[in-house]
Amino acid sequence: MKHVLLVAVCFFFQLVQSQPDTLFLRTKAAKYDGPVWVQKNKASVSLSEVAFVNWNSGGTNSISGLLGMESSANYTDKYFSWRNDVVINYGVNKQQDRELRKTEDLFELNSDIGFKPDSISNWYYSAKLNFRTQLANGYRYPDKDMPISRLMAPGYLFFGGGMEYGKNIEQLSFYFSPLTLKATFVLDENLANEGKFGVTPAVLDSEGNVIVPGKRVRKEVGVLVNNSYEMEVATNIKVKQQVSLYSDYINNFGNVDVDWRIDFDFKVNHFIKATLGSHLRYDDDIKTIIPSEIEGETDEAGAKVQWKQFLGIGFAVDF
């Protein structure tokens, strides 16, 4: 009996030394290969064209184009994650007997930094910065005399800190920030005086002269929730979903600004790709207008849901 017990004890100690993690159900940290910088760049061109010759159903000749540029530089190590990307999109459309019109215009910059207290955790203490604006004037076509938007009119800046969950943070991220600054810039004097995009309008006298100029910046502090998810749903078909929900603490808390994007990328080969996208927005500070009973004037109609859909086929190069 003593010999059996001695053999059992020796076997136990040998097992502890050879497989301690398995025996005590400890989670083994993933292998650490050192800090990594990953940079990606992508340029794309999407074109669509329609032409009619003696077409008895009628139609209008048109051509559309969209240029896109994306660049990212991401850093990861045992405890830190730092993701940076820049997106530039510009699109135009030309129809027969009609002026060239802008269909897409975006400049967006993102920078997210996160720290996790141990190497096996999926939770990060995070800080996020998002900035976006446009590059060229926007118009209420066919009127091209009075721009309704310009570079930095509007411009949006979000900056805040919170907690972020991401098992593979570049594919799945859930972020909650109880304290986020939102700044809206309207650096065009005319648009600022009109109080566009939520800034305080100018004070006018009885003859319409400006007494106090309109504010160029609107600041808000609120709560922000972000979620992004990227996956391959089928061979050569990827989907990326991004949603942002923001509510200001001071001005009408509980009224939520929504920015929700879903994009499908279809890869034909290394150069030819197709994209199907949906972009929905709601911002209570962006008011719509309707024709007024007074000829030539307009009235404010309140905020409405904005929606944009895109389908394009073109060339894309990763470098």
C-alpha positions as CSV (number, residue, x, y, z in Angstrom):
1,M,0.0,0.0,0.0
2,K,2.8,2.4,0.9
3,H,4.5,1.6,-2.5
4,V,1.2,2.4,-4.3
5,L,0.8,5.7,-2.5
6,L,4.4,6.7,-3.2
7,V,4.0,5.9,-6.9
8,A,0.7,8.0,-6.9
9,V,2.4,10.9,-5.2
10,C,5.4,10.8,-7.6
11,F,3.0,10.7,-10.6
12,F,1.0,13.7,-9.3
13,F,4.1,15.9,-8.9
14,Q,5.3,14.8,-12.4
15,L,1.9,15.8,-13.8
16,V,2.0,19.2,-12.0
17,Q,5.4,20.0,-13.5
18,S,4.5,18.9,-17.0
19,Q,1.0,20.3,-17.4
20,P,0.3,22.9,-14.7
21,D,-2.1,25.0,-16.8
22,T,-4.3,22.1,-17.7
23,L,-4.4,20.7,-14.2
24,F,-5.5,23.9,-12.5
25,L,-7.7,25.2,-15.4
26,R,-5.7,28.3,-15.9
27,T,-6.1,30.3,-19.1
28,K,-2.9,30.4,-21.0
29,A,-1.9,33.7,-22.5
30,A,-1.6,33.9,-26.3
31,K,1.9,33.8,-27.7
32,Y,3.4,37.3,-27.8
33,D,5.5,38.1,-30.8
34,G,6.4,41.7,-30.0
35,P,4.9,45.0,-31.1
36,V,3.5,45.2,-34.6
37,W,2.8,48.0,-37.0
38,V,0.5,47.2,-39.9
39,Q,-0.1,49.7,-42.7
40,K,-2.7,49.3,-45.5
41,N,-3.6,51.6,-48.4
42,K,-6.4,51.2,-50.9
43,A,-7.4,53.3,-53.9
44,S,-10.6,52.7,-55.9
45,V,-12.4,54.0,-58.9
46,S,-16.1,53.2,-59.6
47,L,-17.8,54.1,-62.8
48,S,-21.4,53.8,-64.2
49,E,-22.7,54.9,-67.6
50,V,-26.0,54.9,-69.4
51,A,-26.5,55.8,-73.0
52,F,-29.7,55.9,-75.2
53,V,-30.1,56.0,-79.0
54,N,-33.6,56.0,-80.4
55,W,-34.8,54.3,-77.2
56,N,-38.6,54.3,-77.5
57,S,-39.1,54.2,-73.7
58,G,-37.0,57.3,-73.3
59,G,-34.2,58.1,-70.9
60,T,-31.3,60.4,-70.2
61,N,-27.7,59.8,-71.0
62,S,-25.6,59.9,-67.8
63,I,-22.2,59.0,-66.4
64,S,-21.1,58.8,-62.8
65,G,-17.8,58.4,-61.1
66,L,-16.5,57.9,-57.6
67,L,-12.9,58.1,-56.4
68,G,-11.9,56.6,-53.1
69,M,-8.8,56.5,-51.0
70,E,-8.3,54.7,-47.7
71,S,-5.2,54.5,-45.6
72,S,-4.6,52.9,-42.2
73,A,-1.7,52.5,-39.8
74,N,-2.4,50.2,-36.8
75,Y,-0.1,49.4,-33.8
76,T,-0.5,46.5,-31.4
77,D,1.6,45.1,-28.6
78,K,0.9,43.1,-25.4
79,Y,-1.1,45.8,-23.8
80,F,-1.7,48.6,-26.2
81,S,-3.8,49.0,-29.4
82,W,-3.6,52.2,-31.6
83,R,-5.6,52.4,-34.8
84,N,-5.5,55.2,-37.2
85,D,-7.2,55.6,-40.6
86,V,-8.1,58.3,-43.2
87,V,-10.9,58.0,-45.7
88,I,-11.4,60.3,-48.7
89,N,-14.3,59.9,-51.1
90,Y,-15.4,62.1,-54.0
91,G,-18.1,61.4,-56.6
92,V,-19.8,63.3,-59.4
93,N,-22.6,62.7,-61.9
94,K,-23.2,64.2,-65.3
95,Q,-26.5,63.9,-67.1
96,Q,-27.5,65.1,-70.5
97,D,-28.5,68.8,-70.5
98,R,-27.7,69.2,-66.8
99,E,-24.8,70.6,-64.9
100,L,-22.2,68.4,-63.2
101,R,-23.4,67.5,-59.8
102,K,-21.6,66.2,-56.7
103,T,-22.9,62.8,-55.4
104,E,-20.3,62.0,-52.6
105,D,-17.9,64.1,-50.6
106,L,-16.2,62.9,-47.5
107,F,-12.9,63.5,-45.6
108,E,-12.8,61.4,-42.4
109,L,-10.0,60.9,-39.8
110,N,-10.1,58.3,-37.0
111,S,-7.7,57.6,-34.2
112,D,-8.4,55.2,-31.4
113,I,-6.0,54.2,-28.6
114,G,-6.6,51.5,-26.0
115,F,-4.8,49.9,-23.0
116,K,-5.7,46.6,-21.4
117,P,-4.5,45.8,-17.9
118,D,-3.4,42.2,-18.7
119,S,-2.5,40.3,-21.9
120,I,-5.5,38.0,-21.9
121,S,-8.2,40.5,-21.4
122,N,-10.5,41.7,-24.2
123,W,-11.4,44.9,-22.4
124,Y,-9.6,48.2,-23.1
125,Y,-9.5,51.6,-21.5
126,S,-9.9,53.6,-24.6
127,A,-9.9,57.1,-26.1
128,K,-11.3,57.9,-29.5
129,L,-11.1,60.8,-31.9
130,N,-13.3,61.2,-35.0
131,F,-13.2,64.1,-37.4
132,R,-15.1,64.5,-40.7
133,T,-15.9,67.2,-43.1
134,Q,-16.2,67.7,-46.9
135,L,-13.8,69.0,-49.6
136,A,-16.0,71.0,-52.0
137,N,-19.1,73.2,-52.0
138,G,-22.5,71.6,-51.8
139,Y,-25.6,73.0,-53.6
140,R,-29.3,72.6,-53.7
141,Y,-29.3,71.9,-57.4
142,P,-30.0,73.4,-59.9
143,D,-29.2,76.5,-57.9
144,K,-25.4,76.9,-57.8
145,D,-25.2,80.5,-56.7
146,M,-25.7,79.9,-52.9
147,P,-23.7,77.0,-51.4
148,I,-25.5,75.1,-48.6
149,S,-22.3,73.5,-47.3
150,R,-18.5,74.1,-47.7
151,L,-15.2,72.8,-46.4
152,M,-15.5,72.9,-42.6
153,A,-19.1,74.0,-42.9
154,P,-20.0,71.7,-41.4
155,G,-17.1,69.9,-39.8
156,Y,-17.6,67.5,-36.9
157,L,-15.2,66.5,-34.1
158,F,-15.8,63.8,-31.5
159,F,-13.3,63.2,-28.7
160,G,-13.8,61.2,-25.5
161,G,-12.8,58.3,-23.4
162,G,-14.4,55.1,-22.1
163,M,-14.3,51.3,-22.2
164,E,-14.0,49.2,-25.4
165,Y,-14.5,45.4,-25.9
166,G,-12.8,43.7,-28.8
167,K,-11.8,40.0,-28.9
168,N,-10.2,40.8,-32.3
169,I,-10.5,44.6,-32.0
170,E,-10.0,45.3,-35.8
171,Q,-13.0,43.0,-36.7
172,L,-15.2,43.4,-33.6
173,S,-15.5,46.4,-31.3
174,F,-18.0,47.7,-28.8
175,Y,-17.3,51.1,-27.3
176,F,-19.0,53.0,-24.5
177,S,-18.0,56.5,-23.5
178,P,-19.9,58.3,-20.7
179,L,-18.1,61.6,-21.5
180,T,-17.6,62.6,-25.2
181,L,-17.1,66.1,-26.6
182,K,-18.9,66.9,-29.9
183,A,-17.9,70.0,-31.7
184,T,-19.7,71.3,-34.8
185,F,-17.8,73.8,-36.9
186,V,-19.5,76.1,-39.4
187,L,-16.6,78.4,-40.6
188,D,-18.5,80.0,-43.5
189,E,-19.9,83.4,-42.4
190,N,-23.2,83.2,-44.3
191,L,-24.0,79.7,-43.1
192,A,-23.1,80.6,-39.6
193,N,-25.3,83.7,-39.6
194,E,-28.2,81.5,-40.9
195,G,-27.7,79.2,-37.9
196,K,-27.1,76.1,-40.1
197,F,-26.1,72.7,-38.6
198,G,-27.2,73.7,-35.1
199,V,-25.0,76.7,-34.4
200,T,-26.5,79.9,-32.9
201,P,-27.7,82.2,-35.7
202,A,-26.9,85.9,-36.1
203,V,-28.9,88.6,-34.4
204,L,-30.4,90.9,-37.1
205,D,-32.0,94.4,-36.9
206,S,-35.3,95.2,-38.5
207,E,-33.7,95.8,-41.8
208,G,-31.8,92.5,-41.8
209,N,-28.4,93.8,-41.0
210,V,-26.2,91.7,-38.7
211,I,-25.9,93.1,-35.2
212,V,-24.3,90.0,-33.6
213,P,-22.6,87.5,-35.9
214,G,-23.6,83.9,-35.8
215,K,-21.5,81.4,-33.8
216,R,-19.0,79.4,-35.8
217,V,-18.7,76.5,-33.3
218,R,-21.3,74.5,-31.3
219,K,-20.0,72.4,-28.4
220,E,-21.8,69.5,-26.7
221,V,-20.9,67.0,-24.1
222,G,-22.7,63.7,-24.0
223,V,-22.7,59.9,-24.0
224,L,-21.5,57.9,-27.1
225,V,-21.9,54.3,-28.0
226,N,-20.1,52.8,-31.0
227,N,-20.2,49.3,-32.5
228,S,-18.3,48.0,-35.5
229,Y,-18.3,44.5,-37.0
230,E,-16.5,43.1,-40.0
231,M,-16.8,39.5,-41.3
232,E,-16.6,37.4,-44.5
233,V,-20.2,36.2,-45.1
234,A,-19.2,34.1,-48.2
235,T,-16.2,33.5,-50.4
236,N,-15.0,36.9,-51.6
237,I,-17.9,38.7,-50.0
238,K,-17.3,40.9,-46.9
239,V,-19.7,43.0,-44.9
240,K,-18.7,45.8,-42.5
241,Q,-21.2,47.4,-40.2
242,Q,-20.6,50.6,-38.2
243,V,-23.1,52.3,-35.9
244,S,-22.7,55.4,-33.7
245,L,-25.3,56.6,-31.1
246,Y,-24.8,60.0,-29.4
247,S,-27.0,61.9,-26.9
248,D,-26.1,65.4,-25.4
249,Y,-26.5,65.7,-21.7
250,I,-27.5,69.4,-21.7
251,N,-29.5,69.9,-24.8
252,N,-32.5,67.5,-25.0
253,F,-30.9,64.5,-23.3
254,G,-32.4,61.3,-24.6
255,N,-32.7,62.6,-28.2
256,V,-30.2,60.3,-30.0
257,D,-28.1,61.2,-33.1
258,V,-27.7,58.1,-35.3
259,D,-25.0,57.3,-37.8
260,W,-25.3,53.8,-39.3
261,R,-23.4,52.4,-42.2
262,I,-23.4,48.9,-43.8
263,D,-21.1,48.1,-46.7
264,F,-20.8,44.9,-48.7
265,D,-17.6,44.4,-50.7
266,F,-17.7,41.8,-53.6
267,K,-14.3,40.8,-54.8
268,V,-14.2,39.6,-58.5
269,N,-10.4,39.4,-58.7
270,H,-7.4,41.3,-57.4
271,F,-8.4,44.5,-59.2
272,I,-12.2,44.4,-60.0
273,K,-14.6,44.9,-57.1
274,A,-18.2,45.8,-56.5
275,T,-19.6,47.7,-53.5
276,L,-23.2,47.9,-52.1
277,G,-23.6,50.4,-49.3
278,S,-26.3,51.9,-47.1
279,H,-25.8,55.0,-44.9
280,L,-28.5,56.3,-42.6
281,R,-28.2,59.4,-40.4
282,Y,-30.4,61.3,-38.0
283,D,-29.2,64.5,-36.4
284,D,-31.7,66.7,-34.6
285,D,-29.5,69.8,-35.2
286,I,-29.8,69.5,-39.0
287,K,-33.1,70.9,-40.0
288,T,-34.8,70.5,-43.4
289,I,-36.7,73.2,-45.3
290,I,-39.9,73.4,-47.3
291,P,-41.2,76.0,-49.8
292,S,-42.9,78.9,-48.0
293,E,-46.3,80.4,-48.7
294,I,-44.4,83.5,-49.6
295,E,-43.0,83.1,-53.1
296,G,-39.2,82.6,-53.3
297,E,-38.8,81.9,-49.5
298,T,-38.5,78.7,-47.4
299,D,-39.6,77.6,-44.0
300,E,-37.9,75.3,-41.5
301,A,-39.5,71.8,-41.3
302,G,-37.4,70.1,-38.6
303,A,-35.0,67.2,-38.6
304,K,-35.6,64.2,-40.7
305,V,-34.0,60.8,-41.3
306,Q,-31.3,61.0,-44.0
307,W,-30.5,57.9,-46.1
308,K,-28.1,57.2,-48.9
309,Q,-27.6,54.0,-50.9
310,F,-24.7,53.2,-53.3
311,L,-24.0,50.5,-55.8
312,G,-20.8,50.6,-57.9
313,I,-18.5,48.4,-59.8
314,G,-14.9,49.5,-60.4
315,F,-11.2,49.1,-59.9
316,A,-9.5,48.8,-56.5
317,V,-5.8,48.5,-55.7
318,D,-4.3,47.6,-52.3
319,F,-0.8,48.8,-51.7
